Amino acid sequence: MKVITMKILMLRSKLGSNDGATVQMYDEGETYEVSEALGTCFLAEKDAKLVEGEKAVAAAPANKAIGKAPANKAS
């Protein structure tokens, strides 16, 4: 699964959660690369603006260790 991100410039400081679990402060005047969901919320509330020339892009998900699938015991 690919994660869609966008680059935004914060117009005012606001709390937000980029991953749906961890809340952090996004500071006025700072540029952040955030998830499409969080970026859309900030843009809709006019708390941020899209950085010029930046579009939402698909980013590869972070590599996470995945264990082996369990053996099929149906046979």
Backbone hydrogen bonds in HBPLUS format (Angstrom, degrees):
<---DONOR---> <-ACCEPTOR-->    atom                        ^
c    i                          cat <-CA-CA->   ^        H-A-AA   ^      H-
h    n   atom  resd res      DA  || num        DHA   H-A  angle D-A-AA Bond
n    s   type  num  typ     dist DA aas  dist angle  dist       angle   num
A0003-VAL N   A0059-ALA O   2.99 MM  56  5.22 156.8  2.05 161.2 158.2     1
A0059-ALA N   A0003-VAL O   2.64 MM  56  5.22 172.7  1.65 155.9 158.6     2
A0036-GLU N   A0004-ILE O   2.85 MM  32  5.47 138.7  2.02 148.9 141.3     3
A0005-THR N   A0057-VAL O   2.76 MM  52  5.41 162.4  1.79 158.1 161.1     4
A0057-VAL N   A0005-THR O   2.81 MM  52  5.41 151.1  1.90 151.0 159.5     5
A0006-MET N   A0034-VAL O   2.85 MM  28  5.59 150.7  1.94 156.2 165.9     6
A0034-VAL N   A0006-MET O   2.86 MM  28  5.59 154.4  1.93 168.1 164.7     7
A0051-VAL N   A0007-LYS O   3.06 MM  44  5.76 177.0  2.06 140.6 140.6     8
A0008-ILE N   A0032-TYR O   2.85 MM  24  5.49 161.5  1.88 162.8 167.0     9
A0032-TYR N   A0008-ILE O   2.91 MM  24  5.49 155.9  1.97 154.1 162.2    10
A0009-LEU N   A0049-LYS O   2.81 MM  40  5.39 162.3  1.85 160.0 165.9    11
A0049-LYS N   A0009-LEU O   2.93 MM  40  5.39 151.1  2.01 143.7 152.6    12
A0010-MET N   A0030-GLU O   3.00 MM  20  5.73 171.0  2.01 164.5 163.0    13
A0029-GLY N   A0010-MET O   2.84 MM  19  5.39 171.4  1.84 140.9 140.7    14
A0011-LEU N   A0047-ASP O   2.70 MM  36  5.24 161.6  1.74 133.6 138.5    15
A0014-LYS N   A0026-TYR O   2.94 MM  12  5.34 153.4  2.01 143.5 152.0    16
A0026-TYR N   A0014-LYS O   2.81 MM  12  5.34 167.7  1.82 148.6 153.0    17
A0016-GLY N   A0024-GLN O   2.95 MM   8  5.69 152.5  2.02 156.9 165.5    18
A0024-GLN N   A0016-GLY O   2.89 MM   8  5.69 164.4  1.91 160.2 162.6    19
A0030-GLU N   A0027-ASP O   3.15 MM   3  5.72 159.7  2.20 136.3 138.2    20
A0039-GLY N   A0035-SER O   2.90 MM   4  6.03 171.1  1.91 160.1 163.0    21
A0040-THR N   A0036-GLU O   2.90 MM   4  5.89 158.1  1.94 145.0 150.8    22
A0041-CYS N   A0037-ALA O   3.17 MM   4  6.42 153.4  2.25 141.8 148.5    23
A0042-PHE N   A0038-LEU O   2.98 MM   4  6.31 166.5  2.00 159.0 161.6    24
A0043-LEU N   A0039-GLY O   2.88 MM   4  6.06 160.2  1.92 151.6 157.6    25
A0044-ALA N   A0040-THR O   2.88 MM   4  5.98 160.0  1.92 147.0 152.6    26
A0045-GLU N   A0041-CYS O   3.05 MM   4  6.22 150.3  2.14 148.5 156.0    27
A0047-ASP N   A0042-PHE O   2.87 MM   5  5.01 153.8  1.94 159.0 157.7    28
A0046-LYS N   A0043-LEU O   3.06 MM   3  4.93 156.2  2.12 101.3 108.1    29
A0054-GLU N   A0051-VAL O   3.02 MM   3  5.61 154.5  2.09 142.5 143.9    30
